[in-house]
Amino acid sequence: MEKTLFKTENIFFVICLLWGVIFLFINPPFQAPDEFEHFFKMWGYTQGTLRHEIQGGISGLELPESFVKLYDFYDYYRRIDTKLPFEATAQAGNIALEKGKTEFLSFNPSSYTPLSYFPSFIVLWVLKLFSIKPLMMLYIMRFCSLLVYLALCYCAIKITPCLKWTIWMFSLLPVNIYQAAAVSVDGLTFGLIVLFFAYTLKLAFDENIKNIDIKRILLWGIMFAYICILKYAYFPLIVVYFLIPAEKFSSKKTYFKYLSIVAGICFGLICVFLSAVMSTPVLNEHTKTFLINDKIDLIKQIILSPFDYLKKVLVSTYILRGFLYRNIISSVSVFFKMIPFFAVNIAYISLILSVFYKTVKEQACKISLKQKGLIVAAILVSYLLIVTSVYLIYKSQTYIVGIQGRYLTPLILFGLIVFAFPKFNISNKIVPVFLFFVSQFLLLCTFVTIIGMYV
């Protein structure tokens, strides 16, 4: 019983659930990045609206008046970046649903698909049938997101044959728990990436897996395809496939055939998604113009002047280096409040230290310099795709604004592979104890940061 309780995945389960529930309740409604857009987008799915509505040249959705009241109530505090009274949420909790009374709210709904909100939007549809109050819906949606993240990361820690404490430490990063405990696609995205990473390690380094058949590759491919549907910019990470030894396949031809099939399907899905997004004009209430034309012009400029664009990316990265360094680890509210700088440094040091720790039962994680080079290259290309996506949205001039650290957080997990050297493994049991206390310290700092948002 004691051994079961102190298994790495079980420790994660307790910590993640505890802090996730705490963040879920103490974080003011609609204060997490894009939370109201995701919440309203899911409501649109329950109404059969897959994209958005346009009224008077402005994009948005027809929502219950109670949703608009709730949004306006919290948007006031969000816009002026002022502290929120504790009793305010209690008052907002009294707002009834009243489905029959609707109002058009203008905002730019996200381009995410229903799969991006699975199974949350189905739960929301059930809650709508019972006319649950809007604020209660929001908290239930947050809990649903947390459970999805918890389940995916739990499975990842359980199945990985190596880097178990690295996955454990990464999964408990403040930004991951915070976003998982909010209405967002990040809980599903981060959790699925962690599981995909762990399953790749299992196929590559699990000594019990001698031969990889089509069923295992099919599961691997489905996970990666899902990730591409959620965030297409992570497509270059498919190169982790080369961590899997070709000897585990019936032939080298089969090895490359499976990779080609998965890559082709995922690339096709991305093209279909981008085509749908680009061909559907979204009107902005400020410009009231078709943004699609602007995006096409920007893409042409990038293609015609690639070096000028790369220079803009490098300049933007340099300008935002301090913000991104901290924001990758911690980000609270739409105003990107973060834990202290020294705490962020401790987080990075702990992540690197976790790579060197190896239990007696763990298997060696042997990765060649060539494989590490491929992964680093994939991370850089993913970063470029992320920055470019932001650039096409905000049309920045001097430097690219709108890049958020949480977009880059999953790349950190793959980047840690660079520090994997079997010859330098540490087996001292003090390491997991240290990682445990560091994770609690980081989450406690995040707790204090959220509490600081209240009066």
LINQUI-V590971 format. One record per pair of residues at least 6 apart in sequence whose ideal C-beta (glycine too) atoms are under 7 Angstrom apart, sorted by the first residue. I is the first residue (numbers start at 1). J is the second residue. If there is no record, write none. Layout:
I:J, I:J
//
This chain:
4:10, 8:157, 8:164, 8:165, 8:168, 9:154, 9:157, 9:158, 12:153, 12:154, 12:157, 12:168, 12:171, 12:172, 13:150, 13:154, 15:172, 15:439, 16:150, 16:153, 16:172, 16:177, 17:150, 19:177, 19:443, 20:146, 20:150, 20:177, 20:180, 20:181, 22:447, 23:177, 23:178, 23:181, 23:450, 24:139, 24:142, 24:143, 24:146, 24:181, 26:450, 26:451, 27:181, 27:182, 27:450, 28:74, 28:84, 28:89, 28:453, 29:74, 29:89, 29:92, 29:135, 29:138, 30:36, 30:71, 30:74, 30:78, 31:78, 31:333, 31:334, 31:453, 32:179, 32:182, 32:184, 33:334, 34:184, 35:182, 35:183, 35:184, 36:71, 37:107, 37:109, 37:110, 38:110, 38:183, 38:184, 38:185, 39:138, 39:141, 39:183, 40:61, 40:63, 40:67, 40:105, 41:109, 41:110, 41:112, 42:117, 42:120, 42:121, 42:124, 43:63, 43:67, 43:124, 44:61, 44:109, 45:114, 45:117, 45:121, 46:121, 46:124, 46:125, 46:128, 49:61, 51:109, 51:280, 52:59, 52:60, 52:61, 52:109, 52:282, 53:60, 53:61, 53:62, 54:283, 55:104, 57:283, 57:288, 58:106, 58:283, 58:285, 59:106, 59:108, 59:109, 59:282, 59:283, 60:104, 60:105, 60:106, 60:107, 61:105, 61:109, 62:102, 62:104, 63:102, 63:103, 63:105, 64:97, 64:98, 64:99, 64:101, 64:102, 65:98, 65:101, 65:102, 65:103, 66:95, 66:96, 66:97, 66:98, 66:134, 67:134, 68:103, 68:105, 69:95, 70:92, 70:95, 70:134, 70:135, 71:105, 73:92, 77:84, 78:334, 81:335, 83:453, 83:454, 83:455, 84:453, 84:454, 84:455, 85:455, 86:454, 86:455, 92:135, 93:133, 93:135, 95:133, 95:134, 95:135, 96:133, 97:131, 97:132, 97:133, 97:134, 99:131, 106:285, 108:282, 108:284, 111:277, 112:185, 113:229, 114:121, 115:229, 116:185, 116:188, 116:230, 117:185, 120:141, 120:144, 120:145, 123:140, 123:144, 124:137, 124:141, 127:137, 127:140, 138:183, 141:183, 142:181, 142:182, 142:183, 145:180, 145:181, 145:182, 145:183, 145:184, 145:187, 146:180, 146:181, 146:187, 148:187, 148:188, 148:191, 149:180, 149:187, 149:190, 149:191, 152:191, 152:192, 152:194, 152:195, 153:171, 153:191, 153:194, 155:195, 156:167, 156:194, 156:195, 156:197, 156:198, 157:164, 157:167, 157:168, 157:171, 159:198, 159:199, 159:202, 160:167, 160:198, 160:201, 160:202, 161:201, 161:202, 161:205, 161:206, 161:362, 161:363, 162:201, 162:205, 162:362, 162:363, 162:364, 162:365, 163:201, 163:355, 163:365, 164:362, 165:354, 165:357, 165:432, 165:435, 166:351, 166:354, 166:355, 166:416, 167:194, 167:198, 169:350, 169:351, 169:354, 169:435, 169:439, 170:194, 170:351, 170:413, 171:194, 172:439, 173:329, 173:347, 173:409, 174:329, 174:330, 174:339, 174:442, 174:443, 174:446, 175:329, 175:330, 175:331, 175:406, 175:409, 176:190, 176:409, 177:443, 178:331, 178:332, 178:446, 179:186, 179:187, 179:190, 179:406, 180:186, 180:187, 180:190, 185:230, 186:406, 188:230, 189:230, 189:231, 190:409, 190:410, 192:223, 192:226, 192:227, 192:230, 193:227, 193:410, 193:413, 194:413, 195:223, 196:223, 196:224, 196:227, 197:413, 197:414, 199:220, 199:223, 200:220, 200:240, 200:243, 203:209, 203:212, 203:216, 203:220, 203:244, 204:243, 204:244, 204:245, 205:363, 205:365, 206:363, 207:363, 209:248, 210:248, 211:248, 212:244, 212:248, 212:249, 217:258, 221:262, 224:238, 224:262, 224:266, 225:265, 225:266, 225:269, 227:234, 228:234, 228:235, 228:266, 228:269, 228:270, 229:269, 229:273, 232:270, 232:273, 233:382, 233:385, 233:386, 233:389, 234:382, 234:410, 235:266, 235:270, 236:378, 236:381, 236:382, 237:378, 237:382, 237:414, 238:263, 238:266, 239:374, 239:375, 239:378, 240:375, 240:414, 241:259, 242:371, 242:374, 243:367, 243:371, 246:252, 246:255, 249:255, 278:292, 278:295, 281:290, 281:291, 281:292, 282:291, 284:291, 294:395, 295:392, 298:391, 298:392, 298:395, 302:309, 312:399, 312:400, 313:384, 313:387, 313:400, 315:399, 316:387, 316:399, 316:400, 316:403, 319:399, 320:403, 324:403, 324:405, 324:408, 325:344, 326:338, 326:341, 326:344, 327:336, 327:338, 327:404, 327:405, 327:406, 328:405, 328:408, 328:409, 328:412, 329:344, 329:347, 330:338, 330:339, 330:344, 330:446, 331:338, 331:405, 331:406, 332:338, 332:446, 332:449, 332:450, 333:453, 337:449, 339:442, 339:445, 339:446, 339:449, 340:445, 343:441, 343:442, 343:445, 346:438, 347:442, 350:435, 350:438, 351:416, 352:419, 353:431, 354:435, 355:416, 355:419, 355:420, 356:424, 356:425, 356:426, 357:426, 357:431, 357:432, 358:425, 358:426, 358:427, 359:427, 360:427, 364:422, 365:420, 365:422, 366:422, 367:417, 367:420, 372:417, 372:418, 375:414, 375:417, 376:418, 379:411, 379:414, 379:415, 382:411, 383:408, 383:411, 386:407, 386:408, 387:400, 387:403, 390:400, 390:402, 390:403, 391:400, 393:402, 394:401, 394:402
//
